[in-house]
Amino acid sequence: MLKIYHSQGARSLRVLWLCEEMGVPYETAEASFMKPSDEFKAVNPLRTVPVMQDGDVTMIESVAMMIYIMAKHGPTDLEVKPNEAGYADYLQYLMFGEAGLAAYGNPLVGTRFMAPADQKENWTAGYLKGAIMKRLQWVADKLGGRPYVAADRFTAADISVAYIATGAKFAGIADEMPEGIKTYVQNLWQRPAYIRAAAVK
Ligand SMILES: N[C@@H](CCC(=O)N[C@@H](CS)C(=O)NCC(=O)O)C(=O)O
């Protein structure tokens, strides 16, 4: 069975959500990047969350984990195939959710919680916030009120992109997200699979 080192609100949410959508069984193990256990430090010296183990496979990138699970446990409509309309959008948003959005959030969260008081509102924090908001506005404009980012159906690309709304809470910028993104995410968060995944402690 898949073992997912998880912390509530961390990117492990993407992996749990995907497993819940697909009905793939998994177990979770506690993972804290603030107070890592010896077990967690041993499986991931980077101490980032999530980590996934499948037999002798260990992975530390959440979007790669989603691709792995869909390939191993599919076929699934959560994946858009190369011969389908929307394939390029799917691939791009699957990556963009991490590389174009969430990755900008890490230094912002770090600055918010760990920087000395006089450096919390520094230039770089402002730049990161602007970078995220600019990209979120781009997604909102592309969506144009539609409920999904690719192929006119719910896919793993939505799971990837929607994580930014959870990360934004930690970064203290959730309220400032464009209205189009708030609406998009609120709709996705109604899914029973999301509700189950988000409740996992
Ligand atoms: N690109 C990685 C990023 C993992 C990551 O940075 N996770 C956050 C928690 S959501 C973390 O562990 N932050 C602590 C750190 O960067 O040291 C992924 O998508 O899995």
Ligand as a Chemical Component Dictionary entry (heavy atoms), coordinates in Angstrom:
data_LIG
# 
_chem_comp.id                   LIG 
_chem_comp.type                 NON-POLYMER 
_chem_comp.pdbx_formal_charge   0 
_chem_comp.three_letter_code    LIG 
# 
loop_
_chem_comp_atom.comp_id 
_chem_comp_atom.atom_id 
_chem_comp_atom.alt_atom_id 
_chem_comp_atom.type_symbol 
_chem_comp_atom.charge 
_chem_comp_atom.model_Cartn_x 
_chem_comp_atom.model_Cartn_y 
_chem_comp_atom.model_Cartn_z 
_chem_comp_atom.pdbx_ordinal 
LIG N1  N1  N 0 8.049  20.730 -4.877 1  
LIG C1  C1  C 0 7.770  20.015 -3.669 2  
LIG C2  C2  C 0 7.732  21.035 -2.525 3  
LIG C3  C3  C 0 7.564  20.375 -1.167 4  
LIG C4  C4  C 0 7.500  21.437 -0.094 5  
LIG O1  O1  O 0 8.204  22.466 -0.161 6  
LIG N2  N2  N 0 6.645  21.208 0.906  7  
LIG C5  C5  C 0 6.513  22.164 1.969  8  
LIG C6  C6  C 0 5.265  21.868 2.774  9  
LIG S1  S1  S 0 3.821  22.046 1.768  10 
LIG C7  C7  C 0 7.711  22.051 2.886  11 
LIG O2  O2  O 0 8.078  20.952 3.236  12 
LIG N3  N3  N 0 8.285  23.188 3.286  13 
LIG C8  C8  C 0 9.384  23.195 4.195  14 
LIG C9  C9  C 0 10.690 23.483 3.523  15 
LIG O3  O3  O 0 10.709 23.891 2.371  16 
LIG O4  O4  O 0 11.719 23.311 4.166  17 
LIG C10 C10 C 0 6.462  19.242 -3.813 18 
LIG O5  O5  O 0 5.622  19.653 -4.617 19 
LIG O6  O6  O 0 6.278  18.209 -3.154 20 
# 
loop_
_chem_comp_bond.comp_id 
_chem_comp_bond.atom_id_1 
_chem_comp_bond.atom_id_2 
_chem_comp_bond.value_order 
_chem_comp_bond.pdbx_ordinal 
LIG N1  C1  SING 1  
LIG C1  C2  SING 2  
LIG C1  C10 SING 3  
LIG C2  C3  SING 4  
LIG C3  C4  SING 5  
LIG C4  O1  DOUB 6  
LIG C4  N2  SING 7  
LIG N2  C5  SING 8  
LIG C5  C6  SING 9  
LIG C5  C7  SING 10 
LIG C6  S1  SING 11 
LIG C7  O2  DOUB 12 
LIG C7  N3  SING 13 
LIG N3  C8  SING 14 
LIG C8  C9  SING 15 
LIG C9  O3  DOUB 16 
LIG C9  O4  SING 17 
LIG C10 O5  DOUB 18 
LIG C10 O6  SING 19 
# 
